[in-house]
């Protein structure tokens, strides 16, 4: 049905090595996990002095081997605008090209940041929410769309027209150089995410 999943649980807690090994064993060969970086990196230390934390998390993520798709790094809204801090954090990962960055404040949407992500090959994550609208930035050969809900956080049921708009954006991203586009629905309070994802798949397959 779906070829990937975004694991938010890694944001909240640590998991034993065996858990990652079990995830890998249970996934078919084409399946990919996206792991959200821990909150102590992004929402406790705000990317400052986190090299060791990132190294530890990266070691755990590597246990997934070829089932690891990407790592999602969500920059907390109160994180100071500091491109060098962001750069140091991205370079702490074994491969910055495997990291997607979701900014939770508009101060980060600058040409300087776009150029930084491009220089490292890091992936810009565009998010749809009551506070943000989707952007067509493409900074890598991959793109990432995160759908929290347009009218309400986590509980908005996307309309057919809104899903067409999302499909249009994904298509535009491929034209701009994205060879793969990850799309996740995070509107799960009312259980809308699976149906919205299936509907979007149908639209995209029809093109």
N, C-alpha and C positions, 0 to 999 in steps of 0.2 A: 504494500500500500504506500508506505513512505520510505524514502531511502536515507533519511537522516533524522536526528533528534537533537534538540538543544537541551543539555543537562544543566538545569539551574541549581540542582542540589549541591554541586561543587562550590557554589558561591557561599553557601551557608555552613558547610562542615567539611571536615577531612574524611577521606575514605581509606580503608586499608588497601594495600596492594592487591590482595586477592579479589576485591570488588572490581577493580579495573580489569584484572585478568578474566573474571567471570563475564564482564560486559563484552570483552573482546570475543570470548569463546561463543557467546550466544548470538552474536551478530553475523548475518550472512556476509559474504565477501564484498558485496557492493555497498554495504551499509557504512555510514560515517557518523561518529559522535562529535558534537560541538560541546566543549566544556566551558562553563562560565568561570572566569578566574575568581579566586576567593575574595570575600569582602574585606579581609584584613589587609589585602594588597591595595584595593581600590577605595574602600569606604572607612578604613581605620587609619591607614598610613598615607592615604591619598597619593600613592605612587612614589613616595619619598623614602629612600633607603630600603627598597623592597627587593633588591637583587637576590638575596638568599631565599626569600619567600618564593620568588618566581622560579628560582632554580629547583627548589623542592617540589613545587607544583608541576613544573615541566617534567621532572623525573617520573612523577606519578602518571601524568598524561601520556608519556611515552610508552607506558605499559600496554596501551591500546594498539600500539604498532600501526599497521596500515588501516585500522578502523578509526583512527583519529582524523577528523576532518579539519577542525579549526579550534582555536581558543578565543572566546569572547572576553574582551577587556572593557568593562563598563566604567567610564570615568565619572565619579560622583559629582553632582552639580556644584558642590562647594569647593571642589579642587581648584586651587589657584591656577590661573592661566600661566603656564610655564612650559613652553615647548621643549626646553632642555630636560626638564624632569620627565616629560612624556618620552622623549627620545631615549633617555637612560633606561627607563622601564622596558621599552620595546626591545632594546638591544640586550636586555637581560634574558630574554627568551632565546632558546636555541636557534629559532628561525622566525624573525619578525614577519615573514611572509605568511606565516600560519596564524597570525593574530588579527582579529577583527576588533575595531575600536568603536564603541558606542559612547558618544558624548551626551551628557545629560544637561548641558547648558550651552546656550547659543554663542557664548563668548569664544568657543573653540572653532566656530565655523569661519575660519579666516584662510586667506591664501597661503599664509605661512604654514599653517597646520596641514593643509592639503598638499603642499609641496613636501613637507616632512614625511607624510605617509607615503607619498609616491617614491621618495628617495630610498625608503626602507622596504618598499614593496608591501607595506601593511595595508590591511583592508578597511575601508571606511564602512561602518555600519550605519545605515540610515534608518531612523525609527519613526513610526507613525504613532502619535499619541494625542491626547487633548492639548498638550503643550507644544508639540512639534509637528511639522509636516515633512513629508518625504522629500529627500534631495536626490539628485541624479549624479552626485559625485561618484566617480570611479577612480580609485587610486592604485589598483592592482589588476591582475588578470582574473580576480574573483571579486564578486560584489555580495553584499549582505543586506537583506531587508528584514527588519524586525517590526512586527505589527502588534502593538499593545492595545489598540482600540482607538477609534477616532473620536467618538463622543464621550466615552467613559473608559477609564483605565481598566483593562483586563476583562471587560464584559460587554464590549461592543460587537454586535453581530454585523459583519461587513455586508453591505448590499451588493447586488450583482454589478451595479455600475462602479462601485468602489473597487471591486475585485478586478474589473476590466482595467481600471486606472492603474492598479498594481501590476497587472500583466503588461500593460503598456510600458511602465517604468522598467520592469525586468528586461523587456525587449530592447528598450533604449540603452540599457546598460551593456547588453551584449554588443550592440552596434559600436559602443564606445570602447570596447576592448575586453569586457569581462567574458571569460570563457566558461565560467560557472557562476551561477547566482544562487546563494542560499536564501531561502525565504522561510521565516518562522512566524507563526501566530502565537501570541502570548495573551490571547483574550479568552482565558479558560474558566473564569468563574462560573459562567452559565453553560459551559461545555460547547461553546461555539467553535473553538479552534479546529477540531477535526473536520467538521463539515465545511467550514470556510476553506480549509486547506484542500479538501477534495474538490470543491467547486473551482478553486483557482487552478488546480492541476488540469481539470477538464478544459478550462479556457486556454491554457497554455498548450495543451496537446492538440487543440483544434487549429493551431496556427502553423 
